[in-house]
C-alpha cells in the first residue's frame, strides 16, 4: 500500500520558517518525481514544488521561488520542503504527492485531473 505521510506543519509568524517532511512507503520512491501541492482556504490546489528522481532538478512556483527549497533523501524515502520567509499567503494545507505512473509529467496540469498518490496533508498557518 502506497503511503505518503507529511509532518512538520504548524503555526508560525510572518518571516518565520518551517520544514515539512514527507515519508514515502509502499512503492519505490526513488523512481518517482515528488511534488508538493497546497490548498489555501477557499481556493483550489496549487503546485508548489517538484524534485527530480535524483534530487538534482528542483522546480518552484513563482510564488515561492527564492523562499522555499525542496530536497530528498532516497536512502530514507523522504522528501523535504524548507520554507523560509513565510507569508500569510502561504497559509494552506500542504500535501506531498507523486504520480501513479512514475513516467507521467504532471507539473502545471490541473491538480484535480492528475492521477496522483496523496498524503493526508499538513496544515501550515502563517499569522501574527
N, C-alpha and C positions, 0 to 999 in steps of 0.2 A: 504494500500500500504506500502510495506516494504521500509524503508528509512534508510540509513546509511550516516551520514554527518560528514566528517572529518574536523578538523581545527587544527591550531597550527603550520603549516609548515612555512618555511621561509628560509632566508639566515643567516648562522651562520659561524663563523670562526672555523677552526680545534681546537678541545679541548673544544668547547662550548657545550651548552645544549639546547634542545627543549623538549617541552611536547606536544604531539599530543593528541587530544581528538576525540572520535567517539560517536556521539549521535545517538541512535537507536530508531526507532519508527515503528509502523505498525505491530509489532509482539511481542511475549513475549520474550524479550531479555534475561530474567533471566533463560530461559530454554535452551539457546544456548551457546555452547562454542563460544568464539570470537577470532578472529585472526587478525594479521597484516601481510600483504604481501607488497613487494616493487618491483618496476621495475626501474632499473638503465638505463640510456640512452644506447640504442643499445643492451640491454640484456633482458633476459627473466624474468619471475616473480620468486621471491624468498620468501619462508616463513620466516618471521622474528620472530614472537612470537605468542603464544596462551595462553589462560587462560580458566580454567575450569569454570563451571557454578557458583560455589560459590566463585570463585576467589582465591581458596586456592592452586591451582596447576598451576604454570606457566611453559611454555616451551619456549626455546630460540634457535635460530640458533647459531651455534658455532661462527659465525662472529660477533654476538652482545652480546654474553654471558658476563656478568660482567659489561656491559656498559648500557644496556637497562633494564628497568623494566616495566612490564605490570601490570595493575591493573584494577579493575572495580568497579563501584558503581551501584548496581542493583536498588537501590531506584531512581537513576537518569537515568537509562538505558544508561549509558555512560561507555565507555572503554577508558583507557588512555595508552599511551606509553611514559614513561620518557626516554629520550635519552641523555646520558652523554658521555663525551669524544668523541665527534663526529669526524669522519674522512672523508676525501674527498670521500672515497669509500662508505660512507653511502648516498651519493647524489642519490636521487631517488624520484619517486612518491610513496607515502605510501598510501595503501588502507586498510581500515577496511573491513573485510569480515566475513561471517558466513555461514555455510552450509544450504541449503534449507531444508534438512532433519536434524533436530536437533540431531538425533542419529548417523549421519554419522561421521566417523573419517577421517579427510582429511589431517592432518599434514603429510607432506612429499610426498604426491601424486603430480603428475604434476598439477600445479595450473590450467592450462587451461582446464583440463579434469574434474575438480571438479565442482559440481553444487553448486554455491555459490550466495549469495546476496552480491552485491558490493556497496561500497561507490564510490564517484567520484574521490577521491584521494586528497592528499595534497602534494605539492612539498616541498622537503627538499633539500637544496643546502648547501654543506659544502665547503667553499672556503675562502682563504685569499685574 
